[in-house]
Amino acid sequence: MKPFTYVVPTSLAEAGAAAAQPNALVKGAGLDLVDRMKERLQTPERVVNLLPLKDELAGIAADATGETRIGALTTLMQLQGHDDLQGPAFRALVQSASTTGTPQIQHRATVAGNILQFTRCWYVRSEAFHCLHGGRGPTCLAMTGNNRYHAVMGWSDCVRVHASNVAPPLLALGAEYTTVKGDPDHGGTVRRRKLAELFPPVPRAQLAEHTLEDGEIVTAFHIPKQPEGVRTAYAESREKQSFDWATTACAVRVVMDGGTITAADLVLGAVAPNPLPRPHAARVLVGKKPSAKLFQRAAELAFQGAAPLAHNAFKLPIGKAVVRDALEQATR
């Protein structure tokens, strides 16, 4: 790891000013960043520690309109245990946080950090390999190498997958996110956008896993008030019971009225370079009563167009089972 300046800000304005400096990176818990710096995948001149700003950037609260605000530095343990998130509307979010890593990691890892983590592809994360996404080689090595855990859809020139557990449920819930850049009290910029805009529309190699500008800091996520009868669920597959990343994942949101699904959202995880909404699969659910046949149809549509690589065709049948599992949980 190369030497760097460690910045401990006392205010968001100070953090924004430091983050705006050339070759600066911001961190929450730093679980992912430290790994990348050890491998010298990133060699920042300064690292801005946001943890001293927990009073401002952490916490969960619902306002008078029913919107729920989740601070960027809220830990995954806080997310799964908060009273305002108990119940069927936020079940998927709680489930996704509780499946991430281990309890020790959940006590440290933040919501923003989980969403903004770098891809877990072993080729790009090792200095020994010269891969396209890492900017050190001419091609995506996983395309023809060991691609057991890589993408089966949604890719162009890089088959990495997005590793976030909490991003699919937040997308299914219609979340937005807020950022600041620079000093918000002295000419800085505060922006609020749809969460889907945080991910590149075409996830190409050498593009970041997110669309944040240099020096832009995520401050919070916002979930709109949910209608009566809304239910959510999250399911995933993985190879170990604990401390493992998903091989496939699915978050669903349905609105039930008298035993009929009146609205639906379905988002896949761990199968593409971005968390992947599948609106055409969700539409088939609307206006119908839950059934095994209906859920199988939705699962087939969710993976329509998938093109598995040499070693990851297992993701298709398992991924479809995960979709069915999430739907069954949400409609019980």
N, C-alpha and C positions, 0 to 999 in steps of 0.2 A: 504494500500500500504506500502510495506516494504521500509526502507531507502536504498538509492543507491547513487553512485557517478555519477554526471552529467558532462560529458566531452564535452567541446566546442572546437573542433579542429580549427586550423588556416590553415591547409593544408590537402590534401588528404593523404599524407604520415602519418601525425599525427593521422588522423582518422583511417587509416588502422592499425597502431600500437596499438591504443586503442581497436579497435574491435577484435584484435587477443588475447586480454587478456581473461582469463577464465571467463565464465558467463557474457559476455558482449553482449549487443544488440545495433544495430544501428537504428536510426529513421530519417524519413523525417519530415512530419507534425506531426506524432505521433498519428493520429486520432484513429487508431486501437490499437496501443500499450498501450495507456493510459487505454483503457477499459480492456485489458487483465491484466494489472498490478493492477488495482483496484480490480478485482476479484481474484487476487493472482494466476492466471493461470500461470503467469511468474513472477519471482522474481529476476531480474538481479542484479548483484553487481554494474554494471556500465551501463549507457545509453549514447551512443555516438550520439550527435546531428549533423546531416549532413547539416542542413540548412545554417550555416555560409559559406558553400562551394558552394552556388548557382551559383556564377560566373563560376565555373568549371563544375558543375554537372547539370545545368539547361540550357534550351534553345533549339531551333530547327533551323537546318540549312541543306541545301542541298549542297553537294560538286560537284566537276567538273564531276564526273562520274554519277551524278543523284541520288546517294544514299542520303537518308534523315536520319540525326542523331537527335534523341530526347533524351535530357539529362534526367537522372533518376529523378531529382528533378523538372522537368517541371511540372507545375500544370495542372490540368484538364481544368481550364479556359484558360490558355495559349494554351493548345493543341487545343481546339475547335475554338480559335480565330486567330490562326496564318495564315498569308497570304500564306505561302508555302503549307498549308494543305487544302486549299479551292479547290473545284473541285471534279469530280467524282471518281478519284483514291483514295482519302483519306476520302471520305464521311462517310464510316463506322466508322472510327476512331473518327471523329468529332461528329457523332451521339452518339457513346457510351460514350464519355466524357460528353456530354451535358445532358445525362439521369442519370448521377451518382449523388445521394444525392440531395443537394440543391445548389444554387449559392454560398452560404457561404462556403459549403464544397468544391465545385469546385475551389474556390480561394485558398484553403489551401492544399487539397489532391494532392499528386504527382502521376506521372505515375507508378513509381516503387512501391510506397506504395499500389496503387490500385491492382497491380498484385500480390504482396507478402502478401496481407492481410490474416489473419487467417480465417478459416471457420466460418460461421455465425450460425452454429448449436447451438441451445440453451442448449443442454445437455452438450456439452464440454465447453461452455462458462460460465456455472454456477458452482460455487464451491459446490453447494448443491447436484449435481449429480455426481455419480462415473462412468464415461464412459470410454470405452476402448481407444478412441483416446486421451483422456486427461491423460492416464496413471494411472487412479485412480480406474479402475474397470475392470471386466472380459469380458464385452461385449459391443457392440454398442447399446445403449439404444433406439436410434431412429428407429432401425429395427422393434421393437414391440411397440414403443411409438407413440407420435405425430410426424408423418413423412410427414406432408403436404408439406413441402418445401424441401424435401430431394431428393436424387438421384433416377433416374429411370433406369440408365445404368452405366456401367464403374466402378462398385465398387466390392470389394472383401469381406472385413470384416468390412467396415465402410461406411455408406450411406451419409456422408457429401457431400456438393456441393461446387464447387469453385465459389466465389462471384465476381470475377473481371469482370467489363464491358469491359475494353479495351484490355484484353488478346485475346479474339476471333478475333477481327479485326486485331491485330498485327500478330497473327498466320496466318490468311488468306492472309495477305500481304507478308508472307515469312520472317518476321523479325528475326533478330539476337540480341544478347545482349552481353555487355562487362562487365567484373568484374575485380576488383583488390583485392588482398589479401596481407596484409602487406604493406611495403613501396616499391612502384614500382621502385624507384631509387636505392634501396639498398637490392636487393635479393628478393623483393616481386614478385608476380605473376600477370600478366595481361592475361586474357583469353577472347576469343570471341567464342560464340557458337550459334547454332540454338535456337530460343526461345522455341521450343518444348522440348529441353533438360532441361529447367528450371523446368519442372514438372516431378514428379517421374513416370517411365514407368508403375509401378504397385502401385497405390495409396493406400497403406495399412494403417490401424490404427496405430497410434503412430509414423508414418513417417511424416515429415514436409510436408507442401503443396508445397514446392519447394526443389530443390536439392543443394542449396548453402551450401558450407562448412562453418564451424564456422569461423567468421571473414571475410568472403568474402562479398564484397560490390558491388552492381550493380551500374555501372556508366552511362550507356547509352543503348539505343535501336537503331537499325539500320534497315531501310527499304530499300530494293534494288530498283533500278530504275524500274519503272513499264512500261510495253509495251504500245504502242498506242492502244487505244480502251478499256483500263481497266476501270472498274466501280466497286464500292463496295457499300455495304449498310449494316446497322445493324438494327435489330428489336428485341424487347423484350416484354414480358408480365410481369405485376406486379399488385399488388392489390390496390396501391395508386398512384396518379399522380405524387407525389413528395416524396422525402426522403424515398425511399423504395428500396429493393433489387429485382432483377428480379426473377420471378418464372421459366421462360424459356427465352432463348436468342439465336440469330443466327447472325453470320456475314458471308457475302458472297462476293466473288470476282469473277467477270467474265470478260473475254476479248471478245469484240464484233467486228465482221468483217462483214460488209454488212448485218447486221441483224441476223447473226448466231453466236452462242456462240462457240468460238474456244478454250477456256480454262476456268477452274472454280475451285474454292476452297470453301468449306463450313465448318464452325466451329460452334458447339453448345456451349452454356454456360448455367450455372445454372441447369444442369440436371445430372452432374456427378462430382466426386471428382476432376477431371481436366477439363480445357477447352478441348472440344472433337472434333478434326477434323473428318470429315466423307467423306473420299475420294471416297468411292463407290457411295455415293449420288451425289457428284460433277461430277463424270465421266459420269453419265447418261445425263448430260446437254450438254456435248461437242459434237459439230457437229450438233446441233439442233437449231431451231428457238424458241424463247420464246413463251410459251403458258401455259394456266392454267392447262392443262392436264400434261404437262411436269413438271411443278412446283409441282403438287400434287404427281407425281411419285418420284421426288427428296425428298419431305418431308416424304413420306412413308419410303423410303430407309434410310433417316437420323435417323429415330427412329426404324429401324429394330433391333430386339433383345432386345428392352426395356422391363423391368420387373418391373412395378410399384409396390409400396408398398401399404399398406392398405388404406392410406389416400391421395395419390398423383397421382392417375390415371388420374386426370384432366390435368396433364402435357402433356400427349400424344396428344390429339386433339388440345390443345392450342399451344403446341410446333410446331406441323405441320403447323398450321396457321401462326405462326411466321416465319417459314422457307419460306412459300409462300410469305409472306409480304416482307421479305428481298429480295427475288428473283425478285419480281415485281418492287420494288424500283430500284434495280440495273439495270434492263433492260428497263426501260421506255425511 
